[in-house]
Amino acid sequence: MRFIKASIATLFSLVVIFPIIYTISASFFTYADFTSIPAKLLPSSFYLENYVRAFAETSLARFLANSFVTATLGMLLRMGISIGAAYAFTFFTFKGRDVLFFVVIATMLLPSDALILANYSTIRTLGLTDTYLGIISTKLLSPTHIFMLRQYFKTMSREYREAALIEGCSDARFITTLLLPISKAVVITLGIHSFSNIFNDYLWPLLVTNKEGMRTVQVGLTMLGFSENLDYGPQFAAIALLMIPIVIAFIIMHSPIQNSVSSRFAGR
């Protein structure tokens, strides 16, 4: 039975890992490798020209910088708004709190594509096209993050906050010194999700940016390679480079998340 479970887990792992391995392999393909019959899984040689072309034929460095700025800024603002809203919905008592929370959660039912035209019209009216704020504006409010954080915050006794306030602790200090350290696992996980979600967004940055210097890397990727002649090498090279920050973030944050979850359950 254990062997069957291990085999199934290995099979699913290979399904997930294979596209990553193939992307890295294809980033070294020559034109002949892409057009060979039968198709190849491994390059005939380490053709580094694809990486050189990825930077030379477009402003890839600028696109990467734009994506890092928007993803980092958007992640920080989204997490700040989500933590503040979840804290208010959990620890504050005010008229209409439950109704307001229901309205926030109900927005999850609205498809984002249905709001694109209205959002674009608003951003254009405000003059925020071709700006970092315009790119991240639609990502700042996340009902999913607010809901998950609220549910996690509710596991903490309200007596902790009451005792802290009696001792003269402000809400801001209570959040930063007690609430966030206890909720480190969920905060880090949602932070990584926010970063990757904004970093990988394509349609909205394409709509609100007209200047090439403000394009994000996902939009810039479409300027690499040509489907007519199967010249996909630079695209695969750029995609391989894009995977690096997400992998690094996962490796760095894996241990803190695991330790936080372990200590949480050990405390119970």
C-alpha positions as CSV (number, residue, x, y, z in Angstrom):
1,M,0.0,0.0,0.0
2,R,2.8,2.4,0.9
3,F,4.5,1.6,-2.5
4,I,1.3,2.4,-4.4
5,K,1.0,5.8,-2.5
6,A,4.6,6.6,-3.2
7,S,4.2,5.7,-6.9
8,I,1.1,7.9,-7.3
9,A,2.9,10.8,-5.5
10,T,5.9,10.4,-7.8
11,L,3.7,10.3,-10.9
12,F,1.9,13.5,-9.9
13,S,5.2,15.1,-9.1
14,L,6.6,14.3,-12.5
15,V,3.5,15.7,-14.2
16,V,4.0,19.0,-12.3
17,I,7.8,19.1,-12.8
18,F,8.0,18.1,-16.4
19,P,6.9,21.5,-17.9
20,I,9.6,23.2,-15.8
21,I,12.3,20.7,-17.0
22,Y,11.2,21.0,-20.6
23,T,11.2,24.8,-20.5
24,I,14.7,24.9,-19.2
25,S,15.8,22.3,-21.8
26,A,14.1,24.1,-24.6
27,S,15.8,27.4,-23.6
28,F,19.0,25.8,-25.0
29,F,17.4,24.5,-28.3
30,T,18.7,25.6,-31.6
31,Y,16.4,26.2,-34.6
32,A,17.2,22.7,-35.8
33,D,16.1,21.2,-32.4
34,F,12.7,22.9,-32.6
35,T,12.1,21.6,-36.2
36,S,13.5,18.1,-35.7
37,I,11.4,15.1,-36.3
38,P,10.7,13.3,-34.0
39,A,10.6,16.1,-31.4
40,K,13.4,16.4,-28.9
41,L,13.3,16.6,-25.2
42,L,16.9,17.5,-24.7
43,P,19.0,20.0,-26.6
44,S,21.7,18.9,-29.0
45,S,24.1,21.5,-27.3
46,F,23.9,24.3,-24.8
47,Y,22.9,27.1,-27.2
48,L,23.3,30.2,-25.0
49,E,22.5,32.5,-27.9
50,N,18.8,32.3,-26.9
51,Y,19.5,34.1,-23.6
52,V,21.6,36.7,-25.4
53,R,18.8,37.4,-27.9
54,A,16.2,37.5,-25.2
55,F,17.9,40.6,-23.7
56,A,19.2,42.0,-27.0
57,E,16.0,41.9,-29.1
58,T,13.7,43.5,-26.5
59,S,14.0,45.6,-23.3
60,L,13.8,42.4,-21.2
61,A,15.8,43.9,-18.3
62,R,13.3,46.8,-18.2
63,F,10.3,44.5,-18.4
64,L,11.7,42.4,-15.5
65,A,12.3,45.5,-13.4
66,N,8.7,46.7,-14.1
67,S,7.3,43.3,-13.1
68,F,9.4,43.2,-9.9
69,V,8.3,46.7,-8.9
70,T,4.7,46.2,-9.6
71,A,4.6,42.7,-8.0
72,T,6.4,43.8,-4.9
73,L,4.5,47.0,-4.4
74,G,1.2,45.3,-5.2
75,M,1.9,42.5,-2.8
76,L,2.8,44.9,0.1
77,L,-0.3,47.0,-0.5
78,R,-2.6,44.0,-1.0
79,M,-1.4,42.3,2.1
80,G,-1.6,45.6,4.1
81,I,-5.2,46.1,3.1
82,S,-6.1,42.5,3.6
83,I,-4.6,42.3,7.1
84,G,-6.2,45.6,8.1
85,A,-9.6,44.6,6.8
86,A,-9.4,41.1,8.3
87,Y,-8.4,42.6,11.7
88,A,-11.3,45.0,11.7
89,F,-13.8,42.3,10.7
90,T,-12.4,40.0,13.5
91,F,-11.8,42.2,16.5
92,F,-13.9,45.3,16.0
93,T,-17.7,45.5,16.6
94,F,-19.6,48.0,14.6
95,K,-23.0,48.4,13.0
96,G,-23.3,46.6,9.7
97,R,-20.0,44.7,10.1
98,D,-21.4,41.3,9.0
99,V,-23.3,42.9,6.1
100,L,-20.2,44.7,4.9
101,F,-18.2,41.5,5.2
102,F,-20.8,39.7,3.2
103,V,-20.6,42.3,0.5
104,V,-16.8,42.0,0.3
105,I,-17.0,38.2,0.0
106,A,-19.8,38.5,-2.5
107,T,-17.5,40.3,-4.9
108,M,-15.7,37.0,-5.3
109,L,-18.6,35.9,-7.5
110,L,-17.9,38.7,-10.0
111,P,-15.7,37.5,-12.9
112,S,-12.8,39.8,-13.3
113,D,-13.2,39.9,-17.1
114,A,-16.6,41.4,-16.7
115,L,-15.1,44.4,-14.9
116,I,-12.2,45.1,-17.3
117,L,-14.0,47.8,-19.4
118,A,-15.3,49.7,-16.3
119,N,-11.9,49.4,-14.6
120,Y,-10.0,50.6,-17.7
121,S,-12.4,53.6,-18.1
122,T,-11.8,54.5,-14.4
123,I,-8.0,54.2,-14.7
124,R,-8.0,56.2,-17.9
125,T,-10.1,59.0,-16.4
126,L,-7.8,59.2,-13.4
127,G,-4.8,59.5,-15.7
128,L,-3.1,56.4,-14.3
129,T,-2.4,54.6,-17.6
130,D,1.3,53.9,-18.0
131,T,1.9,54.0,-14.3
132,Y,2.8,51.4,-11.7
133,L,-0.3,52.4,-9.7
134,G,-2.5,51.8,-12.7
135,I,-1.0,48.4,-13.3
136,I,-1.6,47.2,-9.7
137,S,-4.8,49.1,-9.0
138,T,-7.1,46.1,-9.7
139,K,-5.1,43.8,-7.5
140,L,-5.2,45.8,-4.3
141,L,-8.4,44.3,-2.9
142,S,-8.5,40.5,-2.5
143,P,-11.7,39.1,-0.9
144,T,-10.1,35.7,-0.7
145,H,-7.1,37.0,1.3
146,I,-9.4,38.9,3.6
147,F,-11.6,35.8,4.2
148,M,-8.6,33.5,4.9
149,L,-6.9,36.0,7.2
150,R,-10.2,36.6,9.1
151,Q,-10.8,32.9,9.6
152,Y,-7.2,32.5,10.9
153,F,-7.4,35.6,13.2
154,K,-10.6,34.2,14.7
155,T,-8.6,31.3,16.1
156,M,-6.9,33.8,18.5
157,S,-8.8,34.6,21.7
158,R,-10.1,38.2,21.9
159,E,-8.7,38.3,25.4
160,Y,-5.2,38.7,24.1
161,R,-6.1,41.9,22.4
162,E,-8.1,43.2,25.4
163,A,-5.1,42.5,27.7
164,A,-2.8,44.2,25.3
165,L,-5.0,47.3,25.1
166,I,-5.2,47.4,28.9
167,E,-1.4,47.5,29.0
168,G,-1.4,50.4,26.6
169,C,-0.6,48.5,23.4
170,S,-2.0,50.1,20.3
171,D,-3.8,48.1,17.6
172,A,-0.8,48.6,15.2
173,R,1.7,47.3,17.7
174,F,-0.6,44.4,18.6
175,I,-0.8,43.4,14.9
176,T,3.0,43.7,14.3
177,T,4.3,42.2,17.5
178,L,1.7,39.5,18.3
179,L,-0.8,38.8,15.6
180,L,1.4,38.6,12.5
181,P,4.1,36.4,14.2
182,I,1.4,33.9,15.2
183,S,-0.1,34.1,11.7
184,K,3.3,33.9,9.9
185,A,2.5,30.8,7.9
186,V,-0.7,32.1,6.3
187,V,0.7,35.6,5.8
188,I,3.8,34.3,4.0
189,T,1.7,31.9,1.9
190,L,-0.7,34.6,0.8
191,G,2.2,37.0,0.3
192,I,3.9,34.6,-2.1
193,H,0.6,34.0,-3.9
194,S,0.0,37.7,-4.3
195,F,3.5,38.3,-5.7
196,S,3.2,35.5,-8.2
197,N,-0.3,36.5,-9.2
198,I,0.6,40.1,-9.9
199,F,4.0,39.1,-11.5
200,N,2.3,36.7,-13.9
201,D,-0.6,38.9,-14.8
202,Y,-0.9,39.6,-18.6
203,L,-4.2,41.0,-19.8
204,W,-4.5,44.0,-17.5
205,P,-0.9,45.3,-17.9
206,L,-1.4,44.9,-21.6
207,L,-4.4,47.2,-21.5
208,V,-3.2,50.0,-19.3
209,T,0.4,50.3,-20.7
210,N,1.0,51.9,-24.1
211,K,4.7,52.8,-23.7
212,E,7.2,50.1,-24.2
213,G,9.2,51.3,-21.1
214,M,6.2,50.5,-18.9
215,R,5.5,47.0,-20.2
216,T,5.7,44.1,-17.8
217,V,7.7,41.0,-18.6
218,Q,4.6,38.9,-19.4
219,V,3.6,41.4,-22.1
220,G,7.2,41.7,-23.2
221,L,7.4,37.9,-23.8
222,T,5.1,38.2,-26.7
223,M,7.7,40.3,-28.5
224,L,10.1,37.4,-28.4
225,G,10.1,34.6,-31.0
226,F,8.1,34.1,-34.1
227,S,5.5,31.4,-34.5
228,E,5.8,31.4,-38.3
229,N,9.3,30.0,-38.3
230,L,9.3,28.2,-35.0
231,D,11.8,30.6,-33.5
232,Y,10.8,30.0,-29.9
233,G,14.3,29.9,-28.4
234,P,14.4,33.4,-26.9
235,Q,10.9,32.9,-25.5
236,F,11.8,29.8,-23.6
237,A,15.0,31.5,-22.4
238,A,13.0,34.4,-21.0
239,I,10.4,32.0,-19.4
240,A,13.2,30.1,-17.8
241,L,14.5,33.3,-16.3
242,L,11.0,34.2,-15.0
243,M,10.8,30.9,-13.0
244,I,13.9,31.8,-10.9
245,P,12.3,34.4,-8.6
246,I,9.3,32.2,-7.8
247,V,11.5,29.2,-7.1
248,I,13.9,31.2,-4.9
249,A,10.9,32.7,-3.0
250,F,9.5,29.1,-2.4
251,I,12.9,27.8,-1.3
252,I,13.5,30.7,1.1
253,M,9.9,30.7,2.6
254,H,9.5,26.9,2.7
255,S,11.2,26.4,6.1
256,P,9.5,29.4,7.9
257,I,6.1,28.2,6.7
258,Q,6.8,24.6,7.7
259,N,8.2,25.6,11.1
260,S,5.3,28.0,11.8
261,V,2.7,25.3,10.9
262,S,4.5,22.7,13.0
263,S,4.7,25.0,16.0
264,R,1.0,25.9,15.6
265,F,-0.1,22.3,15.7
266,A,2.4,21.5,18.4
267,G,0.9,24.2,20.6
268,R,-2.5,22.6,20.3
